[in-house]
Amino acid sequence: MINVPLDKILFIDIETVGIEADYPSLEKKNPKLAELFSNYESWFKKRFPEDADATLDQLFQTRTALVPEFARIVTVCLGIVDQSGKFKTTVFSDENERALLIDLRKTLFKCGELGYFLCGHNVKNFDIPMMAKRMIINNILPPKIFPTYDTKPWEVKAIDTRDVWQYGQYASISTLDLMCGVMGVESSKSDEMDGSRVHEVFYKEKNIDKINTYCEKDVKVLYEVVKKLQNLL
């Protein structure tokens, strides 16, 4: 199903939070961006109808991590299969987002030059656009490994396991957690940690190590899923 050799796949996952801890903090530090966020309140509520009664601050704390213009990246984990066949991971984590992205770009540039394919779950619709936009916002040129507006479909060097699992059925349930459950792979999600808790863990618990561990588990799980897909009889 996935014809790219394992040792040419760069497995990736990112963790994001709102650009500030809450809406009042954003109003204080960046009034213009706060005004822009308030202008999009109706958009957020249409996009997430379950939040129809949420306050502006509640929307900010629960949804901004999903939107590059109002988010920041706090952790990125990359995984590769080395020459000995062992799977290794590298975690990029820094409270200074620009410093994190500069280091990440160097690695992504090298991997692009070596012909790697990016691989992630919903990587085309979330991880790549988030990284690219946050780089641009931080005055960093995104690496060429990222597809752009004029990249032809057959030139995109990205494997999205969400696309693989949907099999063209775009209304299907296609979470990584569900894939793990039905394929017999231990999920990275738990009662203590999932993507919806990253903002709270970062700003309230101030536990970046917990986020890093969770992100790294996601990459390891992704590797196990892809390995299973490549070993189908």
Secondary structure in CASP SS format (residue, H / E / C, confidence):
PFRMAT SS
TARGET T0000
AUTHOR 0000-0000-0000
METHOD secondary structure of the structure
MODEL  1
M C 1.00
I C 1.00
N C 1.00
V C 1.00
P C 1.00
L H 1.00
D H 1.00
K H 1.00
I E 1.00
L E 1.00
F E 1.00
I E 1.00
D E 1.00
I E 1.00
E E 1.00
T E 1.00
V E 1.00
G E 1.00
I C 1.00
E C 1.00
A C 1.00
D C 1.00
Y H 1.00
P H 1.00
S H 1.00
L H 1.00
E H 1.00
K H 1.00
K H 1.00
N C 1.00
P H 1.00
K H 1.00
L H 1.00
A H 1.00
E H 1.00
L H 1.00
F H 1.00
S H 1.00
N H 1.00
Y C 1.00
E H 1.00
S H 1.00
W H 1.00
F H 1.00
K H 1.00
K H 1.00
R H 1.00
F C 1.00
P H 1.00
E H 1.00
D H 1.00
A C 1.00
D C 1.00
A C 1.00
T C 1.00
L H 1.00
D H 1.00
Q H 1.00
L H 1.00
F H 1.00
Q H 1.00
T H 1.00
R H 1.00
T H 1.00
A H 1.00
L H 1.00
V C 1.00
P H 1.00
E H 1.00
F H 1.00
A E 1.00
R E 1.00
I E 1.00
V E 1.00
T E 1.00
V E 1.00
C E 1.00
L E 1.00
G E 1.00
I E 1.00
V E 1.00
D C 1.00
Q C 1.00
S C 1.00
G C 1.00
K C 1.00
F E 1.00
K E 1.00
T E 1.00
T E 1.00
V E 1.00
F E 1.00
S E 1.00
D C 1.00
E C 1.00
N C 1.00
E H 1.00
R H 1.00
A H 1.00
L H 1.00
L H 1.00
I H 1.00
D H 1.00
L H 1.00
R H 1.00
K H 1.00
T H 1.00
L H 1.00
F H 1.00
K H 1.00
C H 1.00
G H 1.00
E H 1.00
L C 1.00
G C 1.00
Y C 1.00
F E 1.00
L E 1.00
C E 1.00
G E 1.00
H C 1.00
N C 1.00
V H 1.00
K H 1.00
N H 1.00
F H 1.00
D H 1.00
I H 1.00
P H 1.00
M H 1.00
M H 1.00
A H 1.00
K H 1.00
R H 1.00
M H 1.00
I H 1.00
I H 1.00
N C 1.00
N C 1.00
I C 1.00
L C 1.00
P C 1.00
P C 1.00
K C 1.00
I C 1.00
F C 1.00
P C 1.00
T C 1.00
Y C 1.00
D C 1.00
T C 1.00
K C 1.00
P H 1.00
W H 1.00
E H 1.00
V C 1.00
K C 1.00
A E 1.00
I E 1.00
D E 1.00
T H 1.00
R H 1.00
D H 1.00
V H 1.00
W H 1.00
Q H 1.00
Y C 1.00
G C 1.00
Q C 1.00
Y C 1.00
A C 1.00
S C 1.00
I C 1.00
S C 1.00
T C 1.00
L H 1.00
D H 1.00
L H 1.00
M H 1.00
C H 1.00
G H 1.00
V H 1.00
M H 1.00
G C 1.00
V C 1.00
E C 1.00
S C 1.00
S C 1.00
K C 1.00
S C 1.00
D C 1.00
E C 1.00
M C 1.00
D C 1.00
G H 1.00
S H 1.00
R H 1.00
V H 1.00
H H 1.00
E H 1.00
V H 1.00
F H 1.00
Y H 1.00
K C 1.00
E C 1.00
K C 1.00
N C 1.00
I H 1.00
D H 1.00
K H 1.00
I H 1.00
N H 1.00
T H 1.00
Y H 1.00
C H 1.00
E H 1.00
K H 1.00
D H 1.00
V H 1.00
K H 1.00
V H 1.00
L H 1.00
Y H 1.00
E H 1.00
V H 1.00
V H 1.00
K H 1.00
K H 1.00
L H 1.00
Q H 1.00
N C 1.00
L C 1.00
L C 1.00
END
